[in-house]
């Protein structure tokens, strides 16, 4: 009887082990299929990206660029990839002899292969690529003046620019890396970033506050990608959040927040690192995406395993909270999908 019991026990154990091995093998196979699927999609995206680069990415200039050595002022547009069917637009001008004529940054969404659009003060701006030319214009001609705000001396960002081969004239071009003007609740913010002595610096100047000359200039990690404004704590006084991304393989994201105090002054907002939280940092290798969604700061990034994307994303929502020393972003929700 004991032999039978032991035999049955061994057979049962073997069946369990066998089933477990099959389950492990199936899980590994499923994981491999997911990884291969992610890699295949990345290859397809890269192939499409390479084609798009040849068509639209690069530098565009106005007619005066050819006469720059004769002292003419000129304006350029740099177009680069922003991921997820989006492009970065950077309008810069000559800055070696006087203040830059035009400075404008935008992130535009794909409409079709040759057309992208962005929203500026509630108005749609169109970026049309055709025959090695880029035309920038408001969707409605009567709003063309909105793009003149970003220029001086009667100039206007709106116009047609021709693509050139190679880099723009580095001895003349404005070195500003990022520039954006935001406003909310009658308070405005001029946000800019430059590289100074090999270090990236961010300057946020607030105008419309009771106390004048509210400016912060800080050294930052990475390069500024975008900035948004919102009243995150619903106190009737706006907040600005600047998103930056490090260069290199990981491209880790960084957040720099600025809050206004009853429309009187401006202060910094503290942002916690997830790398101090093991459950959040697990599988994290950068490639962050940030956005303000209503009164929340939302961050998401791909989850990695063995240096490969798993196909899953982790999303973290933050709320702006009052603390004794300073306001800070605190984690509100964590989701994976």
Secondary structure by P-SEA (a helix, b strand, c coil): caaaaaaaaaaaaaaaaaaaaaaaaaaaaaaaaaaaaaaaaaaaaaaaaaaaaacccbbbbccccccccccccccbbbbbbccccbbbbbbbcccccccccbbbbbbbbbccccbbbbbcccbbbbbbbcccbbbbbccccccccccccccccccccbbbbbbbcccccccccccccbbbbbbcccbbbbbbbbbcccbbbbbbbbcccccccbbbbbbbccccccccccccccccbbbbbbbbbbccccbbbbbbbbbbccccbbbbbbbbbcccccccccccccbbbbbbccccbbbbbbbbcccccccbbbbbbbbbbbcccbbbbbbcccccc
